Amino acid sequence: MTYQRHKSTLARLLPQASSRLDIWRVFSDFVEMAAISIANSITPDAEREAL
């Protein structure tokens, strides 16, 4: 997938995922999840994983 396609997919999915929650909260949770995933791939940490 290209950058533009990823961007449009994310822009389409965020409002669907935020039907009951604030869109910024959904995006914030997504960014946090991505950051933890990247960090775990570099240095696995069971304690951080439990968060």
C-alpha positions as CSV (number, residue, x, y, z in Angstrom):
1,M,0.0,0.0,0.0
2,T,1.1,3.5,-0.7
3,Y,1.2,6.3,1.9
4,Q,-1.9,8.0,0.3
5,R,-3.8,4.7,0.5
6,H,-2.9,4.2,4.2
7,K,-3.9,7.7,4.9
8,S,-7.3,7.5,3.3
9,T,-7.9,4.1,4.9
10,L,-7.1,5.5,8.4
11,A,-9.3,8.6,7.7
12,R,-12.2,6.3,6.7
13,L,-11.8,3.9,9.7
14,L,-11.3,6.4,12.5
15,P,-14.8,7.8,12.4
16,Q,-16.2,4.3,12.3
17,A,-14.2,3.3,15.4
18,S,-15.2,6.5,17.2
19,S,-19.0,6.2,17.0
20,R,-19.2,6.0,20.8
21,L,-15.9,7.6,21.7
22,D,-14.2,10.9,21.0
23,I,-12.2,10.6,17.7
24,W,-9.1,12.1,19.3
25,R,-9.2,9.5,22.1
26,V,-9.4,6.7,19.5
27,F,-6.5,8.2,17.6
28,S,-4.5,8.6,20.8
29,D,-5.1,5.0,21.8
30,F,-4.0,3.9,18.3
31,V,-0.8,5.9,18.5
32,E,-0.1,4.5,22.0
33,M,-0.7,0.9,20.8
34,A,1.6,1.4,17.8
35,A,4.3,2.9,20.0
36,I,4.2,0.0,22.4
37,S,4.2,-2.5,19.6
38,I,7.3,-0.9,18.1
39,A,9.0,-0.7,21.4
40,N,8.2,-4.4,22.2
41,S,9.7,-5.5,18.9
42,I,13.0,-3.8,19.8
43,T,13.1,-4.6,23.5
44,P,10.5,-7.0,24.8
45,D,9.3,-6.1,28.3
46,A,6.5,-8.1,30.0
47,E,5.7,-5.3,32.4
48,R,5.2,-2.8,29.7
49,E,3.2,-5.3,27.7
50,A,0.7,-5.6,30.6
51,L,-0.2,-1.9,30.3
